[in-house]
Amino acid sequence: MQFGIFTIADITPDPMTGKVPTENERLKNMIEMGRLAEQVGLDVFAIGEHHNPPFVTSSPTTTLAYLGAQTERIILSTATTLITTNDPVKIAEDYAMLQHLTGGRVDLVMGRGNTGPVYPWFGQDIRKGIEIAIENYDLLRRLWTEDVVNWEGQFRTPLQQFTSTPRPLDGVAPFVWHGSIRSPQIAEQAAYYGDGFLHNNIFRPMSHTKQMVQLYRERYELYGHGKAHQAYVGLGGQAFMRKNSQDAWNEFRPYFDNAPVYGGGPSMEDFTAQTPLTVGSPEQVVERYLTMADHVGDYQRQMFLMDHAGLPQKTVLEQIELLGTEVIPVLRRELEARKPADVPEAPTHAARVAAAEAERGAFDDSYKFETGDNWTGLRAEDARR
């Protein structure tokens, strides 16, 4: 099982000091978080994608490539890649490039986004969000799996004899999780392709999460990818910890009460009761997250949001260290012990390359992909005839 943290890189005033980090400070803080996440044994670092204030995550690939050059092991992911407002061609190119530069330590969470205005900014209609997501992802898969693509759809210009470069590292595309909180169509899409489904349920009760994951699992089996309990599931999470539980509550409360995503809503008591947010000691976080599999079955990835609501960087780093040294080792040990042998491990590039080689029988080192000539449409051997 993989454990990690994700950030949406919001720029929120610290309610205790009034300090507002600059964009430059926030970006540097994210890199520091990613480096520490690897040092304390986390498996994944992910960033969201937003194109509006108060966020500074408009270019995930740039940020992840920079972090990739400063790390060696941690998987670099997105908390959301906007499949609706990004061109699938650019996604194919950018993330294959990132694969090569980081030795395969890359995967993606595809999502439609939750900011309505972003659609017209990028020339799309939010009322067509589901249709765009379905068409764009189908094209993205073809760009990664076919050397030469001829394609025509509804939402972008046609492609003729197009080859996306670079080709995926080792001939294996980045693993894709489909992220959705409320859209069953996206759970269906994930199941159809045999991809992962990540329910970032930080604002939802477990009853809702259970329904969405169950739908995905059932459809995963229906489409012939394996048994329902073998589907790839990821969850979101939130925690704030101190050695003493009451200290955690007292310290986090002003941040909760003033955060844009919480303020004016349910009380912190109600929110922690109804969602995965856990405020308390590391032992209480362990106890809470050991129960998640009781609701959704054995799953492969658990992500935590640790740096939102204006929390100072010093506090964020302390939270990451507590997560990596006191929470994750226990969760990893306990959840691994209960996992059935036929539930697959979390996907990694190395494991997927090995599986692809086994499926082919043996990897053919002599294989070289050939593009069609962009002017004639002929491959090299055709032109010689």
N, C-alpha and C positions, 0 to 999 in steps of 0.2 A: 504494500500500500504506500502511496505517495502522500506526503504532507507538505504544505507550503503556505506562503502568504501571497496576498494580492493587494494591489493599491489602485485607487482611482485618482490619486494625486490631486485631491482637492486642496485649494488654497482657502483655508478657513481661519479666521482670527482665533487666537487662544483666549478663551473667556476669562482666564485668570490674570493674564498680563496685557491683553489687547494687542499683542504682537501678531503681525501678519507676515508670513514668510514671502520673500520675493519668488518669482518664477525660477530664477537661477538657484536659489537656496532649496526650493522644493525638489528640483530635478537632481541636485547633488545629494539631497537626503535620500531619494529613492535608490540611487546607486549604492550609498552606504548601507541601506537596508538589505539590498540584494547580496552584497558581500558578506554581511553578518549572517544572513540566512544560510548561506553555504557553510560558513564557519561553525555554526551551531548544529549542523546536521539536517537541515531541511532539504527537501527534494526539489521543490518547485518555487520559482519566483515569477509572478505574473503581474502585468499592468493592464489597466483598462484602456479604452480609446474614447476620447471625447474631443470635440472640436469647438468647444465654447467655454468661456469662463464659468466657474472659477477653477477649471481643471487645466492641467498642463501635460496631457497624455495624447497629444494629437499625432505623434509619430512613434508608435510602439517599436517598430523595427530598429529605428535609430537608437533608441534607449537600450533595447535589449542587446544590440550588437556591441554597444559601448560596455555594457555590463559583462557580456560574454567574453570580452577581451581581458577582463579582470577576475574571472572565475574559471574553474576547471571542471566542476562536476554538476552543478545545479542545473535543472531543466529550466529553460527560459520560455515563458508562455505568455499568452494574452489572457486577460480577464474577459475581454471582448474584442474581437475583430469584426468590424462592421461589414458584414457581407452584403448589406443592402446599398450602402452609399460608397463603398470602395469598388473600383473596377476589378473584377476577378483576374484579369490579366496582370494587373499590378500586384495583387495579393500573391499570385502564383510566382511571379518573379522575386518579389521581396523576401518571401519566407523560404523559398529555395535557396536564395543567396545567404540568408541568415543560417540556414542549415549547414551550408558549406563552411561558413566562417566560424561556427561554434562546434563543429564536429558532430552535428546531429542533435544537439541539445535543444530542440525546438518543438513545440506543438502550439496549437491554437484553440481558442474557444470562439466559435462563430456565433454571432448574435445580430439581432436587428437594431439594437440600441434603444434607449428610452428617452431620447431628446427629439421631440417632434420637429423643431426647426431645421435639424441637420439634413433632412431629406431635400427640401428645396435648395439649400445651400449647395448641394452636390447634384442638383438636377433631377431629383427623384420625387415621387409622389408617395407620401406616407400611407395613403389608402391602398397602395399596391405592395405594401411591405412584405407580406407573406409570399406573394407571387414572385417578387424580386429575389427574395432569399432563396427560393426553390430554384429559380432559373440560374442565378449567379453561382450557386454552389455546384450545380450540375456541370456548368462550364468549368469551374475551378478544378473539379476532379479530372475532367478530360484534359485540361492543360497539364496536369501533373502526371497523367498516366499514358497519354498519347503523344508520340513524338511530333506528329504533324496533325493539326486540328483544322477541320473545316466546320464551321458552326454558324448558325443563324438563329436569333431569338427575338424577343419582344423589346428588351430594355437596353440593348447596346448595339452598336454597329456589328455587322457580320465579320467573321474571320475567315480568311482564305489562305490555306497552306501556311498556317502560323505555327511557329515553334517557340514555346516559352523557354527562356534561358535565364540562369543555368537550369539544367535538368535536376530533379530532386537527387540529393546525395544518395549514392549507392542504389539508385533506382527506386527508392522508397520515399514517398511523400511524407511530410510532417503529419503526425496523428492529429485528428480533428475531434474536438468535443463540440457539441452543439449546446449552446447555453440559452436557456429560456426559463422564465419564472411562471409564465401564465399561458403560453401558446402550445396547445397539444399538437398543432401542425409541426412544430419544430421537434418535439419528441418523436413524432412519426418519421420525420426526415432523418433524424439520427438513427433510428431503428432500421429504416429502409437500407441505408448504406452500411450498416454494421459499425457505425462510428460510436464515439462516446456521447453520453448525455450528462451535462453538468447543470444541476439545479442550484443556482446560487440563491439559496433560500433565506438570506439574511433578514428579510422583512416579512417572511411568511411563516405560518404555523406548520408543524410537522404533518398535520393531517393533509394539507395541500401538497406538500412535498411528496408524501407517500403516494398520493393519487397520480401525480405526474410521473414519478419514477416507475410505478407499477404499469402505467400505460406504455412507457418506453420498453420495459422489460418484455411485456406480452407481445408487442409488435416486433421486437428484436427476434424473438423465437419464431414468430409467424413467418418472418422473412428468411428464415433458415440459417441464421448466423450462429446458432447455438441455443442452449437452454436459457430460459429467462434469467435464471440466477447467475448466468455467466456473462451477462451484458456489462458493459463498461459504464460505471456510474461515478459521478463526482458530486460533492456537496460544498456549499459555502458555509462560512461560520464566522463568528466574532467572539472575542474574549478580551477582558481586561483583568489583570491579575496583580495581586500583592500577596505576600506571605500570609498576612492577616486579612481575612475576608472583609471585615468592616472597613479596613483601610482602603481596600479596592473600591468599595461602594462610595465612600466619602470622596475619594479622589476623582473618580470617573463621573460622578453625578453632574457637576457643572458643565462638563463637556457634552454629556448626553443631553442635558436640558437646553443647551444653546446650539447644538448642531443643526444645520439646515435640514438634514434628513430626518431628525427626530423631533426637534423643538416644536412644541404645540400639539404633539401627538400623544400617544399613550405614555403613562408614567414609566420610569425605568423598571419599576417592579413588574408592571404588566408586560412590558416589552420582553424582559428576560424570561417571564413565564411562558410567553406565547411564541417566541422565536429562538433561534440558536444562540443569541447573545447571552454570554455567561460572564457575570462579574463576581469575582471571589478569589479564592486561593487556587493555586495550580491543581491541587487535589480535586477541587470542585469542578474545574474544567475537565479534567480526566474523567471524572464520574459522569458528567453530562454527555461528553462525546462518545463514551463507550456505549451509550444507548442508541446512537443514531442508526446503527446497523439493525437494531430491533425494528425500526420503522421501514427502512428501505432495502434491507438485505445487505449482504456483504458487498462492499464497494471498494473502488480503487484509488480515489483521490479525495482528500479533505483539505480545503483551503480556508485560511483565516484572514479577515480584514483587521489590521492592527494599528493603522496610522491615520485615521480619519478624525474629523470633528475638532481639528485644531490642536491635537495633542503635540506637545513639544518633542523634538527629535530625540532628546535624551530619554524621555519616557518611552517612546516607540522602540528604541533600541533595547531598553530594559525588558519590554514586553516580548520582543523577539527572542531574547536570550532565555527568558523564562519558558517560553513555548518550546524552544529547541532543546533545552537541558532538563526540564522537569515534567513537561507534558507529553511531548512526542515520543520519547523512549518508552513510556508506559503504554501509551495508546498503541504504538507499533507492536510491542510485545503481546499485549492482550488481544488485539484484533487479529494478529497473525495466528495466534494459537487457536482461535475459534473458526478461522476461515476454512471451508471445505477444500479438499485438494483439487477439485475440478473447477474452482473459481479462478479465472486467469489473474496473473499479476498485472500491476499497472503497466501500461504500454511504455516502452522505451525504444529508441531508434535501433539499438543493437539487437534487441529481441525481435523487432519487426523485420530487420534485415535477415536475421537467421531464419525466421519463418518464411520469408519470401524465397530464400535460397532452397529451403527444404521443399517448398511447393514446386519450384522449378526443377528439382532433382539435384542440380548442381549449378553453381554460378558460372556462367560462361564469360571469362575474362576477355575473350576476343570480341565480345559484342560492342559495337559502337553505333549509337543512334545516328540516323541520317535524316536531315531535314529535306523537305522538298525545296527545289529552287523557287525563290519567291516570285520569279518572273514567269517561268515556264510551267511550274508545278511538277517538274520531273525530278526524280531522285537521281543520284549520281550514276547508278548502274543503268538506269533507263536512258540517260543521255548518251552513254557509250554505245548503245545498241544501234 
